[in-house]
């Protein structure tokens, strides 16, 4: 039988915490919430004592006794295979944007619809990345034209952000992997990225997606 996804929720606001638990319990997702904690200290202690009993941590970034960044760094040191999805009301905060360098799987807004949660979790556990692009402030962000990106480059950028490999992108767009690599090189050059992590961070900061 398929094992249930083991989830830890770290959220200090009772309404959001209980709401996330309900959303997961009523979703089609086969999962179990191992614990629902309220602060950084509780989270670190739980993760330290249960490093092999988690698959995913749903984490509020702004906690009453510290930053979600400290929790993320601890997770990556103690149990690096565990996925981290940050759920926050401030998806565009500079502190949150910097999280892409910490190897998290995504950032989504607390405004996410309950019915979307299961799909987001499934995509993350398949190795894809997910971040919220519904923030109203993004409507005034520079367009891809301002960076000289072609329509094809934007398509490939979006698929890269989802964690797709060049081979997977090639199959989806009906082009060769070599062509994908050519477009990715153009993306790196136009956006000034040196690594895939840079590409993700820059695209997020510039509001391209």
C-alpha positions as CSV (number, residue, x, y, z in Angstrom):
1,X,0.0,0.0,0.0
2,X,1.1,3.6,-0.7
3,X,2.5,5.2,2.4
4,X,0.7,8.4,3.6
5,X,2.7,11.7,3.2
6,X,4.0,12.7,6.6
7,X,3.6,16.4,7.1
8,X,4.6,18.9,9.8
9,X,2.8,22.2,10.1
10,X,4.6,25.1,11.7
11,X,2.3,28.1,12.0
12,X,1.7,30.5,14.9
13,X,-1.8,31.7,13.9
14,X,-4.5,29.3,15.1
15,X,-6.9,30.0,12.3
16,X,-4.3,29.4,9.5
17,X,-2.9,26.4,11.4
18,X,-6.3,24.7,11.8
19,X,-7.3,25.8,8.3
20,X,-4.3,24.0,6.8
21,X,-5.1,20.9,8.8
22,X,-8.7,20.9,7.6
23,X,-7.6,21.5,4.0
24,X,-5.3,18.5,4.1
25,X,-7.8,16.3,5.9
26,X,-10.6,17.0,3.3
27,X,-8.3,16.8,0.3
28,X,-7.8,13.8,-1.9
29,X,-4.2,13.6,-0.6
30,X,-3.2,10.5,1.3
31,X,-1.4,12.2,4.2
32,X,-1.0,12.4,7.9
33,X,-0.2,15.6,9.9
34,X,2.4,14.4,12.4
35,X,2.2,17.6,14.4
36,X,1.0,21.2,14.2
37,X,3.4,23.5,16.0
38,X,3.4,27.2,16.8
39,X,7.0,28.4,17.0
40,X,10.6,27.9,15.9
41,X,11.7,26.2,19.2
42,X,9.0,23.6,19.0
43,X,9.7,23.0,15.3
44,X,13.5,22.5,15.8
45,X,12.9,20.2,18.8
46,X,10.4,18.1,17.0
47,X,12.5,17.8,13.8
48,X,15.5,16.9,15.8
49,X,13.7,14.0,17.6
50,X,11.8,12.8,14.5
51,X,14.3,13.3,11.5
52,X,13.1,10.2,9.7
53,X,9.4,10.6,10.2
54,X,8.7,13.5,7.9
55,X,8.3,14.1,4.2
56,X,7.2,17.7,4.1
57,X,7.2,20.8,6.4
58,X,4.6,23.5,5.8
59,X,6.3,26.5,7.4
60,X,5.2,30.0,8.2
61,X,8.3,32.2,7.6
62,X,7.6,34.9,10.3
63,X,7.5,33.1,13.7
64,X,7.1,34.7,17.1
65,X,10.5,33.5,18.4
66,X,12.6,33.7,15.3
67,X,12.8,33.4,11.5
68,X,11.6,30.5,9.4
69,X,15.1,30.7,7.8
70,X,16.6,29.2,11.0
71,X,14.1,26.3,10.8
72,X,14.9,25.7,7.1
73,X,18.7,25.6,7.8
74,X,18.2,23.2,10.6
75,X,16.0,20.9,8.4
76,X,18.6,20.9,5.6
77,X,21.3,19.9,8.1
78,X,19.3,17.4,10.1
79,X,17.1,15.8,7.4
80,X,18.0,17.2,3.9
81,X,15.6,14.9,2.1
82,X,12.6,16.6,3.7
83,X,10.8,19.1,1.5
84,X,10.0,22.6,2.8
85,X,7.0,24.7,1.5
86,X,6.9,28.2,3.0
87,X,3.3,29.5,3.5
88,X,3.3,33.2,4.1
89,X,1.2,36.3,3.7
90,X,4.3,38.2,2.5
91,X,5.5,36.3,-0.6
92,X,7.5,39.3,-1.9
93,X,9.3,40.2,1.3
94,X,13.1,40.4,0.7
95,X,13.7,37.9,3.4
96,X,11.4,35.4,1.7
97,X,12.9,35.9,-1.7
98,X,16.3,35.0,-0.3
99,X,15.0,31.6,0.7
100,X,15.5,30.2,-2.8
101,X,19.2,29.9,-2.0
102,X,18.3,27.6,0.9
103,X,17.0,24.7,-1.2
104,X,13.3,25.0,-0.4
105,X,10.7,23.6,-2.7
106,X,8.4,26.6,-2.8
107,X,6.7,29.7,-1.4
108,X,2.9,30.1,-1.5
109,X,0.5,32.7,-0.2
110,X,-1.8,32.1,2.7
111,X,-4.5,33.2,0.3
112,X,-4.2,29.9,-1.5
113,X,-7.5,28.1,-2.0
114,X,-8.1,24.9,0.1
115,X,-8.7,22.8,-3.0
116,X,-5.3,23.8,-4.4
117,X,-3.3,22.4,-1.5
118,X,-3.3,18.8,-2.5
119,X,-2.1,19.6,-6.0
120,X,0.7,21.8,-4.7
121,X,1.9,19.1,-2.2
122,X,1.9,16.5,-4.9
123,X,3.9,18.5,-7.3
124,X,6.5,19.3,-4.7
125,X,6.9,15.7,-3.7
126,X,7.5,14.9,-7.3
127,X,10.5,17.2,-7.3
128,X,8.9,20.3,-8.8
129,X,9.2,23.8,-7.4
130,X,6.2,26.0,-6.6
131,X,5.8,29.7,-5.8
132,X,2.9,32.1,-5.6
133,X,2.5,34.3,-8.6
134,X,-0.9,35.8,-7.7
135,X,0.4,38.7,-5.7
136,X,-1.2,41.9,-7.0
137,X,2.1,43.8,-7.0
138,X,3.3,41.5,-9.8
139,X,1.0,43.3,-12.2
140,X,3.3,46.3,-12.1
141,X,6.5,44.3,-12.5
142,X,8.6,44.6,-15.6
143,X,7.4,42.4,-18.5
144,X,9.6,39.8,-20.2
145,X,10.0,42.3,-23.0
146,X,12.1,44.5,-20.7
147,X,14.7,41.7,-20.5
148,X,14.6,40.7,-24.1
149,X,13.1,37.3,-23.4
150,X,11.4,35.5,-26.3
151,X,8.1,33.6,-25.9
152,X,9.9,30.3,-26.1
153,X,12.4,31.4,-23.5
154,X,9.6,32.3,-21.1
155,X,8.0,28.9,-21.7
156,X,11.3,27.2,-20.8
157,X,11.9,29.5,-17.8
158,X,8.5,28.5,-16.3
159,X,9.3,24.9,-16.8
160,X,12.7,25.3,-15.2
161,X,11.1,26.9,-12.2
162,X,8.9,23.8,-11.9
163,X,12.0,21.7,-11.6
164,X,11.8,20.1,-15.1
165,X,14.9,18.7,-16.6
166,X,16.0,19.6,-20.2
167,X,14.8,16.2,-21.4
168,X,11.4,16.7,-19.8
169,X,11.1,20.2,-21.2
170,X,12.1,19.0,-24.7
171,X,9.4,16.3,-24.6
172,X,6.7,18.8,-23.4
173,X,7.6,21.4,-26.0
174,X,8.3,18.9,-28.8
175,X,11.9,20.2,-29.4
176,X,15.3,18.7,-28.9
177,X,17.2,18.7,-25.6
178,X,20.0,20.5,-27.4
179,X,17.6,23.3,-28.3
180,X,16.4,23.5,-24.7
181,X,20.0,23.9,-23.6
182,X,20.5,26.7,-26.1
183,X,17.5,28.6,-24.8
184,X,18.6,28.0,-21.2
185,X,22.0,29.5,-22.0
186,X,20.2,32.6,-23.4
187,X,18.2,32.9,-20.3
188,X,21.3,32.7,-18.1
189,X,23.0,35.4,-20.2
190,X,20.0,37.8,-20.4
191,X,19.1,37.5,-16.7
192,X,22.7,37.5,-15.4
193,X,22.3,34.1,-13.8
194,X,25.2,31.7,-13.2
195,X,23.4,28.7,-11.6
196,X,19.9,27.3,-11.7
197,X,19.4,28.7,-8.2
198,X,20.3,32.2,-9.5
199,X,17.9,31.8,-12.3
200,X,15.0,30.9,-9.9
201,X,15.9,33.8,-7.6
202,X,16.3,36.4,-10.3
203,X,13.0,35.4,-12.1
204,X,11.2,35.6,-8.8
205,X,12.7,39.0,-7.8
206,X,12.0,40.5,-11.2
207,X,8.4,39.3,-11.2
208,X,8.7,37.4,-14.4
209,X,6.4,34.6,-13.4
